[in-house]
Amino acid sequence: MGNGYVVPAIVAVTLVTVGIGFYGLRLARTTSDFLVASRTVSPTWNAAAIGGEYLSAASFLGIAGLILKYGVDVLWYPVGFAAGYLALLLFVAAPLRRSGAFTLPDFCELRLGSRRLRTLATVFVIFIGWLYLVPQLQGAGLTLATVAGSPYPVGALLVAVVVTTNVAFGGMRAITFVQAFQYWLKLTALAVPAIFLALQWQADARPAVTPPDGPAFRTATTVVVEHRAALTFPDGTIREVRPGDELSFAAGDPVPEVSGAATGAADWLLPSAAGDDDRGLFATYSLILATFLGTMGLPHVLVRFYTNPDGASARRTTLVVLAMVGVFYLLPTLYGVLGRIYTPQLLVSGQTDAVVVLLPEAALGSGVTGRLLAALVAAGAFAAFLSTSSGLLTSVAGVISTDVLGRGSVRGFRLATVIAGGVPAVLALNVSGLDVSQVVGLAFAVAASSFCPLLVLGIWWRGLTDLGAAAGVLVGGGAAIGAVLVTVLGPPLTGWPATLTTQPAAWTVPLAFTVMIAVSMATRRRTPVDVGATMLRLHTPESLRS
């Protein structure tokens, strides 16, 4: 792209992140500081920090790319990502904080008194954390390669090293400050260019997003294909393209139909009718379930509620987060819509995840304004990778430190951080072609099928037993993990098998709840003898205990 402002902007964000992290290091001394910031984070600070870590590469890049590619079908992603905090507010936030646990495995042992269940929960925390971390590092590599022309591994390794260093030396105390700053940076990085983009669209006489004849190239464009696809041209010619193929289009040429993308106006504007057997409807409900229920099962989100002083603060935090993420998700949607007008070549190249970082220069030109705004967006994207990766790494490192290494010490936490950051970094270097939002959506499906039932039933049903919880997590979560592995590593599928594996939550979540309840009822003699005292602790406000 030749934008000389991008690298300085990314360097500035990285240096500020490291600087804030070292400031937090001065305040981090005890193991409690590293794991839960000594439970002293106020609702406002915590809400900003949660917003910073939750709004990941999937939110900053992926949602806009999905809307550009698939249209209104994927609006459930931002809706579900935001609405998930409503379920968290209603069912989990305050009781989870009152439990006094440091990690999800801690909660499992405290509620059900089982070391084996704690071990199982540890395995799932690590799997979900790493599954979520890989697309963050992948997004960093993609962004730096797109805006600065650097090799893909540079961005991935840069984020991995910076985040691992920050977390290892400052823990939860340090990254709370980092993530709070990065939420506001990400919001600014999308909001300011969005104003200029809307004004430019107005100045261009408000071109239609879905013209009757389909999208067209506004200027002469050369496209280098990044992903294999079948293109259907207006004369009916079908051409198979592979990575590295180069195509040239004149100004005004219609964008060819791309296999797997909603190129036509009707396909983009109307909900999917995939097949004649309700597969599209099933996939939509599955996506809603995964995003709405998956939030309450994400370890890096839940661990932040342990940092609040009490249950009431946890509820206030959740309410503020709901407003913050709701405002943020309006912006990627706008980028995806305007991308149909100004960056249609991304449909052909397959790089739809890059629409956010390429749109400012495409719409405003390569003058100073366009370049500065592109640099601001790139800085915001890098902040997304850094903040989310920090939260994920902290949650995984905390579990590895306490449950795998068996060291409840600062030194053990630092060693666990290096391990927790090294594995996904290696995976990200070897897997560069995954759909960022799809992988994150699958992580939500695993969380919704494992920890969501465990938390809801563990908090609200006295009859849950350790065997019931373990069986539900193994069956529901295991089925979701199987779907993830088939989707990511298996051969391409079609029809119902493809729908059931790419969007598994609609069958794995009910399966997990059913198995958990059925096995608990069959093993009711294993109900903990202190369940009454535990439930009283979870549901009694702190003001009534003192």
VOTOR-187929 format. One record per residue (C-alpha): y, z, x. Coordinates in nm, 2 decimals. Layout:
BEGIN
+--------+--------+--------+
|  north |     up |   east |
+--------+--------+--------+
|      Y |      Z |      X |
...
+--------+--------+--------+
# end
This chain:
BEGIN
+--------+--------+--------+
|  north |     up |   east |
+--------+--------+--------+
|   0.00 |   0.00 |   0.00 |
|   0.23 |   0.06 |   0.29 |
|   0.41 |   0.36 |   0.13 |
|   0.55 |   0.56 |   0.42 |
|   0.63 |   0.86 |   0.19 |
|   0.27 |   0.93 |   0.09 |
|   0.13 |   1.09 |   0.41 |
|   0.43 |   1.32 |   0.46 |
|   0.40 |   1.43 |   0.10 |
|   0.03 |   1.51 |   0.14 |
|   0.10 |   1.68 |   0.48 |
|   0.37 |   1.89 |   0.31 |
|   0.14 |   2.01 |   0.03 |
|  -0.13 |   2.09 |   0.28 |
|   0.11 |   2.29 |   0.50 |
|   0.26 |   2.48 |   0.21 |
|  -0.10 |   2.56 |   0.09 |
|  -0.20 |   2.69 |   0.43 |
|   0.13 |   2.88 |   0.45 |
|   0.09 |   3.05 |   0.11 |
|  -0.27 |   3.13 |   0.20 |
|  -0.16 |   3.31 |   0.52 |
|   0.10 |   3.50 |   0.33 |
|  -0.18 |   3.62 |   0.09 |
|  -0.39 |   3.71 |   0.40 |
|  -0.15 |   3.98 |   0.48 |
|  -0.24 |   4.15 |   0.15 |
|  -0.61 |   4.10 |   0.16 |
|  -0.79 |   4.38 |   0.34 |
|  -1.08 |   4.51 |   0.13 |
|  -1.39 |   4.34 |  -0.02 |
|  -1.24 |   4.39 |  -0.37 |
|  -0.93 |   4.20 |  -0.25 |
|  -1.15 |   3.91 |  -0.14 |
|  -1.37 |   3.90 |  -0.46 |
|  -1.13 |   4.00 |  -0.74 |
|  -0.79 |   4.06 |  -0.59 |
|  -0.84 |   4.43 |  -0.65 |
|  -0.80 |   4.36 |  -1.03 |
|  -0.42 |   4.37 |  -1.01 |
|  -0.32 |   4.02 |  -1.11 |
|  -0.07 |   4.01 |  -1.40 |
|  -0.14 |   3.78 |  -1.70 |
|   0.14 |   3.53 |  -1.61 |
|   0.03 |   3.49 |  -1.25 |
|  -0.33 |   3.47 |  -1.35 |
|  -0.26 |   3.21 |  -1.62 |
|  -0.08 |   2.99 |  -1.37 |
|  -0.36 |   3.04 |  -1.12 |
|  -0.63 |   2.95 |  -1.38 |
|  -0.43 |   2.64 |  -1.47 |
|  -0.41 |   2.55 |  -1.11 |
|  -0.78 |   2.57 |  -1.05 |
|  -0.90 |   2.44 |  -1.38 |
|  -0.69 |   2.12 |  -1.38 |
|  -0.91 |   1.94 |  -1.13 |
|  -0.96 |   1.59 |  -1.01 |
|  -1.12 |   1.51 |  -1.34 |
|  -0.80 |   1.62 |  -1.52 |
|  -0.55 |   1.47 |  -1.28 |
|  -0.73 |   1.14 |  -1.21 |
|  -1.03 |   1.10 |  -1.42 |
|  -0.89 |   1.14 |  -1.77 |
|  -0.63 |   0.87 |  -1.72 |
|  -0.89 |   0.64 |  -1.57 |
|  -1.13 |   0.70 |  -1.86 |
|  -0.86 |   0.63 |  -2.12 |
|  -0.76 |   0.31 |  -1.93 |
|  -1.13 |   0.20 |  -1.93 |
|  -1.27 |   0.32 |  -2.26 |
|  -0.97 |   0.40 |  -2.49 |
|  -0.96 |   0.65 |  -2.77 |
|  -1.32 |   0.74 |  -2.74 |
|  -1.26 |   0.97 |  -2.45 |
|  -0.96 |   1.16 |  -2.59 |
|  -1.21 |   1.43 |  -2.66 |
|  -1.21 |   1.51 |  -2.29 |
|  -0.86 |   1.65 |  -2.28 |
|  -0.90 |   1.80 |  -2.63 |
|  -1.22 |   1.97 |  -2.53 |
|  -1.10 |   2.08 |  -2.19 |
|  -0.80 |   2.26 |  -2.35 |
|  -0.98 |   2.39 |  -2.66 |
|  -1.25 |   2.55 |  -2.45 |
|  -1.00 |   2.83 |  -2.38 |
|  -0.99 |   2.91 |  -2.75 |
|  -1.36 |   2.98 |  -2.75 |
|  -1.31 |   3.18 |  -2.43 |
|  -1.03 |   3.38 |  -2.59 |
|  -1.23 |   3.46 |  -2.91 |
|  -1.57 |   3.55 |  -2.76 |
|  -1.56 |   3.63 |  -2.39 |
|  -1.24 |   3.71 |  -2.21 |
|  -1.18 |   4.08 |  -2.29 |
|  -1.54 |   4.20 |  -2.31 |
|  -1.62 |   4.03 |  -1.98 |
|  -1.33 |   4.21 |  -1.81 |
|  -1.43 |   4.54 |  -1.96 |
|  -1.78 |   4.51 |  -1.82 |
|  -1.64 |   4.59 |  -1.47 |
|  -1.85 |   4.32 |  -1.31 |
|  -1.74 |   4.12 |  -1.00 |
|  -1.95 |   3.81 |  -1.06 |
|  -2.16 |   3.65 |  -1.33 |
|  -2.49 |   3.78 |  -1.17 |
|  -2.33 |   4.12 |  -1.17 |
|  -2.28 |   4.09 |  -1.55 |
|  -2.64 |   3.98 |  -1.60 |
|  -2.77 |   4.29 |  -1.43 |
|  -2.52 |   4.53 |  -1.59 |
|  -2.60 |   4.40 |  -1.94 |
|  -2.98 |   4.35 |  -1.91 |
|  -3.09 |   4.55 |  -1.61 |
|  -3.29 |   4.27 |  -1.45 |
|  -3.28 |   4.18 |  -1.08 |
|  -3.48 |   3.86 |  -1.15 |
|  -3.23 |   3.75 |  -1.41 |
|  -2.95 |   3.82 |  -1.16 |
|  -3.13 |   3.59 |  -0.90 |
|  -3.16 |   3.32 |  -1.16 |
|  -2.79 |   3.34 |  -1.25 |
|  -2.71 |   3.32 |  -0.88 |
|  -2.90 |   2.99 |  -0.85 |
|  -2.71 |   2.85 |  -1.15 |
|  -2.37 |   2.96 |  -1.03 |
|  -2.43 |   2.79 |  -0.69 |
|  -2.56 |   2.47 |  -0.86 |
|  -2.27 |   2.44 |  -1.10 |
|  -2.02 |   2.53 |  -0.83 |
|  -2.15 |   2.26 |  -0.59 |
|  -2.19 |   2.00 |  -0.87 |
|  -1.82 |   2.06 |  -0.96 |
|  -1.71 |   2.07 |  -0.59 |
|  -1.85 |   1.73 |  -0.49 |
|  -1.62 |   1.52 |  -0.72 |
|  -1.32 |   1.72 |  -0.60 |
|  -1.39 |   1.62 |  -0.24 |
|  -1.48 |   1.27 |  -0.35 |
|  -1.14 |   1.24 |  -0.54 |
|  -0.96 |   1.35 |  -0.23 |
|  -1.13 |   1.08 |  -0.02 |
|  -1.05 |   0.82 |  -0.29 |
|  -0.69 |   0.92 |  -0.32 |
|  -0.61 |   0.92 |   0.05 |
|  -0.80 |   0.59 |   0.09 |
|  -0.61 |   0.43 |  -0.20 |
|  -0.26 |   0.55 |  -0.11 |
|  -0.27 |   0.56 |   0.27 |
|  -0.56 |   0.33 |   0.37 |
|  -0.75 |   0.60 |   0.55 |
|  -1.13 |   0.60 |   0.57 |
|  -1.29 |   0.78 |   0.27 |
|  -1.43 |   1.07 |   0.47 |
|  -1.08 |   1.18 |   0.60 |
|  -0.95 |   1.30 |   0.26 |
|  -1.28 |   1.47 |   0.17 |
|  -1.30 |   1.65 |   0.50 |
|  -0.94 |   1.75 |   0.50 |
|  -0.97 |   1.93 |   0.17 |
|  -1.30 |   2.09 |   0.27 |
|  -1.15 |   2.23 |   0.59 |
|  -0.82 |   2.35 |   0.44 |
|  -0.99 |   2.52 |   0.14 |
|  -1.26 |   2.68 |   0.35 |
|  -1.01 |   2.82 |   0.59 |
|  -0.78 |   2.96 |   0.31 |
|  -1.07 |   3.12 |   0.12 |
|  -1.25 |   3.26 |   0.43 |
|  -0.94 |   3.43 |   0.55 |
|  -0.76 |   3.53 |   0.23 |
|  -1.02 |   3.54 |  -0.05 |
|  -0.91 |   3.58 |  -0.41 |
|  -0.59 |   3.75 |  -0.32 |
|  -0.46 |   3.45 |  -0.12 |
|  -0.58 |   3.17 |  -0.35 |
|  -0.42 |   3.34 |  -0.65 |
|  -0.08 |   3.26 |  -0.50 |
|  -0.19 |   2.91 |  -0.39 |
|  -0.33 |   2.81 |  -0.73 |
|  -0.03 |   2.94 |  -0.92 |
|   0.20 |   2.73 |  -0.70 |
|  -0.02 |   2.43 |  -0.74 |
|  -0.03 |   2.44 |  -1.12 |
|   0.35 |   2.39 |  -1.13 |
|   0.33 |   2.12 |  -0.86 |
|   0.07 |   1.93 |  -1.05 |
|   0.27 |   1.95 |  -1.37 |
|   0.59 |   1.83 |  -1.19 |
|   0.40 |   1.55 |  -1.01 |
|   0.29 |   1.40 |  -1.34 |
|   0.59 |   1.49 |  -1.56 |
|   0.87 |   1.35 |  -1.34 |
|   0.71 |   1.00 |  -1.29 |
|   0.61 |   1.00 |  -1.66 |
|   0.98 |   1.01 |  -1.76 |
|   1.06 |   0.71 |  -1.53 |
|   0.75 |   0.52 |  -1.65 |
|   0.85 |   0.57 |  -2.02 |
|   1.20 |   0.45 |  -1.94 |
|   1.07 |   0.14 |  -1.76 |
|   0.84 |   0.06 |  -2.05 |
|   1.14 |   0.08 |  -2.28 |
|   1.34 |  -0.15 |  -2.04 |
|   1.06 |  -0.40 |  -2.04 |
|   1.10 |  -0.43 |  -2.42 |
|   0.80 |  -0.20 |  -2.50 |
|   0.51 |  -0.44 |  -2.43 |
|   0.21 |  -0.38 |  -2.65 |
|  -0.07 |  -0.17 |  -2.51 |
|  -0.33 |  -0.37 |  -2.70 |
|  -0.20 |  -0.72 |  -2.75 |
|  -0.41 |  -0.94 |  -2.99 |
|  -0.53 |  -1.16 |  -2.71 |
|  -0.62 |  -0.87 |  -2.49 |
|  -0.45 |  -0.74 |  -2.17 |
|  -0.30 |  -0.99 |  -1.92 |
|  -0.18 |  -0.98 |  -1.56 |
|   0.19 |  -0.94 |  -1.55 |
|   0.22 |  -1.08 |  -1.20 |
|   0.00 |  -1.29 |  -0.97 |
|  -0.28 |  -1.05 |  -0.86 |
|  -0.56 |  -1.05 |  -0.61 |
|  -0.84 |  -0.81 |  -0.70 |
|  -1.10 |  -0.68 |  -0.45 |
|  -1.40 |  -0.56 |  -0.65 |
|  -1.53 |  -0.21 |  -0.57 |
|  -1.81 |  -0.18 |  -0.82 |
|  -2.07 |  -0.42 |  -0.94 |
|  -2.00 |  -0.56 |  -1.29 |
|  -2.04 |  -0.87 |  -1.51 |
|  -1.71 |  -1.04 |  -1.60 |
|  -1.67 |  -1.26 |  -1.91 |
|  -1.38 |  -1.51 |  -1.89 |
|  -1.19 |  -1.66 |  -2.19 |
|  -1.38 |  -1.99 |  -2.16 |
|  -1.71 |  -1.80 |  -2.21 |
|  -1.81 |  -1.81 |  -1.84 |
|  -2.00 |  -1.50 |  -1.72 |
|  -1.98 |  -1.41 |  -1.35 |
|  -2.16 |  -1.13 |  -1.17 |
|  -1.93 |  -0.97 |  -0.91 |
|  -2.03 |  -0.73 |  -0.63 |
|  -1.84 |  -0.49 |  -0.41 |
|  -1.62 |  -0.69 |  -0.17 |
|  -1.58 |  -1.00 |  -0.39 |
|  -1.22 |  -1.12 |  -0.41 |
|  -1.07 |  -1.27 |  -0.73 |
|  -0.72 |  -1.42 |  -0.78 |
|  -0.53 |  -1.44 |  -1.11 |
|  -0.20 |  -1.60 |  -1.19 |
|   0.08 |  -1.43 |  -1.38 |
|  -0.01 |  -1.43 |  -1.75 |
|  -0.38 |  -1.49 |  -1.70 |
|  -0.59 |  -1.28 |  -1.95 |
|  -0.80 |  -1.00 |  -1.80 |
|  -1.17 |  -1.09 |  -1.83 |
|  -1.39 |  -0.87 |  -2.03 |
|  -1.57 |  -0.62 |  -1.80 |
|  -1.92 |  -0.50 |  -1.87 |
|  -1.91 |  -0.13 |  -1.96 |
|  -1.53 |  -0.12 |  -2.03 |
|  -1.33 |  -0.16 |  -2.36 |
|  -1.13 |  -0.46 |  -2.27 |
|  -1.05 |  -0.59 |  -2.62 |
|  -0.79 |  -0.43 |  -2.85 |
|  -1.04 |  -0.33 |  -3.12 |
|  -1.29 |  -0.18 |  -2.87 |
|  -1.01 |   0.02 |  -2.70 |
|  -0.84 |   0.15 |  -3.02 |
|  -1.15 |   0.22 |  -3.24 |
|  -1.42 |   0.48 |  -3.19 |
|  -1.74 |   0.36 |  -3.03 |
|  -2.01 |   0.21 |  -3.24 |
|  -2.27 |   0.21 |  -2.97 |
|  -2.58 |   0.08 |  -3.13 |
|  -2.66 |   0.08 |  -3.50 |
|  -2.83 |   0.42 |  -3.48 |
|  -2.54 |   0.66 |  -3.44 |
|  -2.57 |   0.69 |  -3.06 |
|  -2.19 |   0.68 |  -3.03 |
|  -2.15 |   0.96 |  -3.28 |
|  -2.41 |   1.17 |  -3.10 |
|  -2.24 |   1.12 |  -2.77 |
|  -1.91 |   1.22 |  -2.91 |
|  -2.04 |   1.55 |  -3.06 |
|  -2.23 |   1.61 |  -2.74 |
|  -1.91 |   1.57 |  -2.54 |
|  -1.72 |   1.81 |  -2.77 |
|  -1.99 |   2.07 |  -2.73 |
|  -2.00 |   2.04 |  -2.35 |
|  -1.63 |   2.07 |  -2.30 |
|  -1.56 |   2.33 |  -2.58 |
|  -1.85 |   2.56 |  -2.48 |
|  -1.88 |   2.47 |  -2.11 |
|  -1.54 |   2.63 |  -2.02 |
|  -1.68 |   2.98 |  -2.09 |
|  -1.97 |   2.92 |  -1.86 |
|  -1.78 |   2.79 |  -1.56 |
|  -1.82 |   3.06 |  -1.28 |
|  -1.48 |   2.98 |  -1.11 |
|  -1.30 |   3.02 |  -1.44 |
|  -1.48 |   3.34 |  -1.54 |
|  -1.43 |   3.51 |  -1.20 |
|  -1.05 |   3.49 |  -1.26 |
|  -1.08 |   3.72 |  -1.56 |
|  -1.23 |   3.99 |  -1.34 |
|  -0.89 |   4.00 |  -1.16 |
|  -0.69 |   4.12 |  -1.47 |
|  -0.62 |   4.49 |  -1.49 |
|  -0.78 |   4.53 |  -1.83 |
|  -0.93 |   4.35 |  -2.14 |
|  -0.59 |   4.31 |  -2.32 |
|  -0.45 |   4.14 |  -2.01 |
|  -0.75 |   3.91 |  -2.00 |
|  -0.67 |   3.80 |  -2.36 |
|  -0.30 |   3.75 |  -2.29 |
|  -0.40 |   3.54 |  -1.98 |
|  -0.62 |   3.32 |  -2.19 |
|  -0.35 |   3.26 |  -2.45 |
|  -0.10 |   3.15 |  -2.19 |
|  -0.36 |   2.93 |  -2.02 |
|  -0.42 |   2.76 |  -2.35 |
|  -0.06 |   2.66 |  -2.38 |
|  -0.03 |   2.56 |  -2.01 |
|  -0.33 |   2.32 |  -2.01 |
|  -0.24 |   2.19 |  -2.35 |
|   0.10 |   2.07 |  -2.22 |
|  -0.05 |   1.93 |  -1.90 |
|  -0.32 |   1.71 |  -2.08 |
|  -0.05 |   1.52 |  -2.27 |
|   0.05 |   1.35 |  -1.94 |
|  -0.28 |   1.19 |  -1.81 |
|  -0.32 |   1.04 |  -2.15 |
|   0.02 |   0.86 |  -2.11 |
|  -0.08 |   0.73 |  -1.77 |
|  -0.40 |   0.59 |  -1.91 |
|  -0.22 |   0.41 |  -2.19 |
|   0.05 |   0.26 |  -1.96 |
|  -0.22 |   0.16 |  -1.71 |
|  -0.34 |  -0.09 |  -1.97 |
|   0.00 |  -0.27 |  -1.93 |
|   0.09 |  -0.23 |  -1.57 |
|  -0.25 |  -0.20 |  -1.38 |
|  -0.51 |  -0.41 |  -1.57 |
|  -0.66 |  -0.52 |  -1.24 |
|  -0.82 |  -0.18 |  -1.21 |
|  -1.05 |  -0.27 |  -1.49 |
|  -1.18 |  -0.56 |  -1.28 |
|  -1.20 |  -0.38 |  -0.95 |
|  -1.36 |  -0.07 |  -1.10 |
|  -1.11 |   0.17 |  -0.95 |
|  -0.98 |   0.31 |  -1.28 |
|  -0.97 |   0.66 |  -1.14 |
|  -0.68 |   0.54 |  -0.92 |
|  -0.45 |   0.45 |  -1.21 |
|  -0.24 |   0.77 |  -1.17 |
|  -0.16 |   0.71 |  -0.81 |
|  -0.10 |   0.33 |  -0.84 |
|   0.09 |   0.32 |  -1.17 |
|   0.44 |   0.43 |  -1.04 |
|   0.47 |   0.14 |  -0.79 |
|   0.30 |  -0.11 |  -1.02 |
|   0.55 |  -0.03 |  -1.30 |
|   0.87 |   0.04 |  -1.11 |
|   0.82 |  -0.19 |  -0.81 |
|   0.79 |  -0.11 |  -0.44 |
|   1.15 |   0.01 |  -0.40 |
|   1.25 |   0.36 |  -0.29 |
|   1.21 |   0.51 |  -0.65 |
|   0.86 |   0.37 |  -0.70 |
|   0.75 |   0.48 |  -0.36 |
|   0.89 |   0.83 |  -0.39 |
|   0.73 |   0.88 |  -0.73 |
|   0.40 |   0.75 |  -0.60 |
|   0.42 |   1.00 |  -0.31 |
|   0.49 |   1.28 |  -0.56 |
|   0.19 |   1.18 |  -0.77 |
|  -0.03 |   1.16 |  -0.46 |
|   0.09 |   1.51 |  -0.35 |
|   0.01 |   1.64 |  -0.70 |
|  -0.34 |   1.48 |  -0.68 |
|  -0.40 |   1.65 |  -0.35 |
|  -0.29 |   1.98 |  -0.50 |
|  -0.55 |   1.93 |  -0.77 |
|  -0.83 |   1.89 |  -0.52 |
|  -0.71 |   2.19 |  -0.31 |
|  -0.66 |   2.43 |  -0.60 |
|  -0.98 |   2.36 |  -0.79 |
|  -1.19 |   2.35 |  -0.47 |
|  -1.04 |   2.69 |  -0.38 |
|  -1.15 |   2.85 |  -0.71 |
|  -1.50 |   2.69 |  -0.69 |
|  -1.55 |   2.80 |  -0.33 |
|  -1.44 |   3.15 |  -0.40 |
|  -1.68 |   3.20 |  -0.69 |
|  -1.98 |   3.04 |  -0.50 |
|  -1.90 |   3.23 |  -0.18 |
|  -1.88 |   3.56 |  -0.37 |
|  -2.22 |   3.51 |  -0.52 |
|  -2.37 |   3.39 |  -0.19 |
|  -2.22 |   3.69 |  -0.01 |
|  -2.34 |   3.96 |  -0.25 |
|  -2.67 |   3.81 |  -0.37 |
|  -2.80 |   3.57 |  -0.10 |
|  -2.68 |   3.72 |   0.22 |
|  -2.68 |   4.07 |   0.08 |
|  -2.36 |   4.17 |   0.25 |
|  -2.09 |   4.32 |   0.04 |
|  -1.84 |   4.30 |   0.33 |
|  -1.54 |   4.09 |   0.43 |
|  -1.74 |   3.94 |   0.72 |
|  -2.02 |   3.85 |   0.49 |
|  -1.78 |   3.69 |   0.25 |
|  -1.63 |   3.47 |   0.53 |
|  -1.98 |   3.36 |   0.64 |
|  -2.07 |   3.28 |   0.28 |
|  -1.75 |   3.07 |   0.24 |
|  -1.85 |   2.85 |   0.54 |
|  -2.19 |   2.79 |   0.38 |
|  -2.05 |   2.73 |   0.03 |
|  -1.80 |   2.48 |   0.17 |
|  -2.03 |   2.30 |   0.41 |
|  -2.30 |   2.18 |   0.17 |
|  -2.08 |   2.00 |  -0.09 |
|  -1.88 |   1.85 |   0.20 |
|  -2.19 |   1.69 |   0.34 |
|  -2.29 |   1.57 |  -0.01 |
|  -1.94 |   1.42 |  -0.08 |
|  -1.96 |   1.22 |   0.25 |
|  -2.28 |   1.06 |   0.13 |
|  -2.19 |   1.00 |  -0.24 |
|  -1.87 |   0.81 |  -0.28 |
|  -1.93 |   0.60 |  -0.59 |
|  -1.97 |   0.86 |  -0.87 |
|  -1.75 |   0.86 |  -1.18 |
|  -1.54 |   1.18 |  -1.12 |
|  -1.50 |   1.27 |  -1.49 |
|  -1.86 |   1.20 |  -1.57 |
|  -1.99 |   1.43 |  -1.30 |
|  -1.75 |   1.71 |  -1.41 |
|  -1.86 |   1.65 |  -1.77 |
|  -2.22 |   1.70 |  -1.66 |
|  -2.12 |   2.03 |  -1.49 |
|  -1.97 |   2.14 |  -1.82 |
|  -2.30 |   2.05 |  -1.99 |
|  -2.50 |   2.26 |  -1.75 |
|  -2.26 |   2.55 |  -1.79 |
|  -2.26 |   2.52 |  -2.17 |
|  -2.64 |   2.51 |  -2.17 |
|  -2.69 |   2.82 |  -1.95 |
|  -2.41 |   3.07 |  -1.92 |
|  -2.25 |   3.01 |  -2.25 |
|  -2.55 |   3.13 |  -2.46 |
|  -2.61 |   3.41 |  -2.21 |
|  -2.25 |   3.54 |  -2.24 |
|  -2.21 |   3.49 |  -2.62 |
|  -2.54 |   3.66 |  -2.70 |
|  -2.51 |   3.92 |  -2.42 |
|  -2.17 |   4.03 |  -2.55 |
|  -2.23 |   4.00 |  -2.93 |
|  -2.60 |   4.06 |  -2.99 |
|  -2.77 |   4.38 |  -2.91 |
|  -3.12 |   4.22 |  -2.94 |
|  -3.10 |   4.01 |  -2.63 |
|  -3.36 |   4.09 |  -2.37 |
|  -3.39 |   3.99 |  -2.00 |
|  -3.69 |   3.76 |  -2.07 |
|  -3.51 |   3.59 |  -2.36 |
|  -3.20 |   3.54 |  -2.14 |
|  -3.41 |   3.40 |  -1.85 |
|  -3.61 |   3.17 |  -2.08 |
|  -3.30 |   3.03 |  -2.25 |
|  -3.12 |   2.97 |  -1.92 |
|  -3.43 |   2.81 |  -1.76 |
|  -3.51 |   2.59 |  -2.06 |
|  -3.16 |   2.49 |  -2.17 |
|  -2.99 |   2.49 |  -1.83 |
|  -3.30 |   2.33 |  -1.67 |
|  -3.30 |   2.05 |  -1.92 |
|  -2.93 |   1.99 |  -1.86 |
|  -2.99 |   1.99 |  -1.48 |
|  -3.27 |   1.74 |  -1.53 |
|  -3.03 |   1.51 |  -1.73 |
|  -2.78 |   1.54 |  -1.44 |
|  -3.03 |   1.44 |  -1.18 |
|  -3.15 |   1.14 |  -1.39 |
|  -2.79 |   1.03 |  -1.45 |
|  -2.68 |   1.06 |  -1.09 |
|  -3.00 |   0.97 |  -0.90 |
|  -3.22 |   0.79 |  -1.15 |
|  -3.24 |   0.42 |  -1.25 |
|  -3.00 |   0.28 |  -1.51 |
|  -3.11 |   0.36 |  -1.86 |
|  -3.03 |   0.19 |  -2.19 |
|  -3.04 |   0.30 |  -2.56 |
|  -3.12 |   0.65 |  -2.67 |
|  -3.25 |   0.76 |  -2.32 |
|  -2.92 |   0.68 |  -2.17 |
|  -2.72 |   0.86 |  -2.44 |
|  -2.95 |   1.17 |  -2.42 |
|  -2.91 |   1.20 |  -2.04 |
|  -2.54 |   1.11 |  -1.99 |
|  -2.43 |   1.34 |  -2.28 |
|  -2.71 |   1.61 |  -2.30 |
|  -2.51 |   1.91 |  -2.45 |
|  -2.59 |   1.82 |  -2.81 |
|  -2.96 |   1.90 |  -2.76 |
|  -2.96 |   2.13 |  -2.46 |
|  -2.71 |   2.39 |  -2.60 |
|  -2.90 |   2.44 |  -2.93 |
|  -3.22 |   2.45 |  -2.73 |
|  -3.09 |   2.72 |  -2.50 |
|  -2.97 |   2.94 |  -2.79 |
|  -3.29 |   2.89 |  -2.99 |
|  -3.52 |   2.98 |  -2.69 |
|  -3.30 |   3.28 |  -2.60 |
|  -3.31 |   3.42 |  -2.95 |
|  -3.68 |   3.34 |  -3.01 |
|  -3.81 |   3.49 |  -2.69 |
|  -3.58 |   3.80 |  -2.73 |
|  -3.72 |   3.86 |  -3.07 |
|  -4.07 |   3.83 |  -2.94 |
|  -4.00 |   4.07 |  -2.66 |
|  -3.78 |   4.32 |  -2.85 |
|  -3.95 |   4.61 |  -2.67 |
|  -3.77 |   4.51 |  -2.35 |
|  -3.43 |   4.57 |  -2.51 |
|  -3.24 |   4.79 |  -2.26 |
|  -3.24 |   5.16 |  -2.36 |
|  -2.87 |   5.19 |  -2.28 |
|  -2.77 |   4.88 |  -2.48 |
|  -2.56 |   5.10 |  -2.72 |
|  -2.35 |   5.24 |  -2.44 |
|  -2.31 |   4.90 |  -2.28 |
|  -2.20 |   4.73 |  -2.60 |
|  -1.95 |   5.02 |  -2.66 |
|  -1.81 |   4.96 |  -2.31 |
|  -1.77 |   4.59 |  -2.37 |
|  -1.60 |   4.62 |  -2.71 |
|  -1.39 |   4.93 |  -2.68 |
|  -1.02 |   4.87 |  -2.58 |
|  -0.92 |   5.06 |  -2.27 |
|  -0.65 |   5.25 |  -2.46 |
|  -0.92 |   5.42 |  -2.67 |
|  -1.12 |   5.53 |  -2.37 |
|  -0.85 |   5.73 |  -2.20 |
+--------+--------+--------+
# end
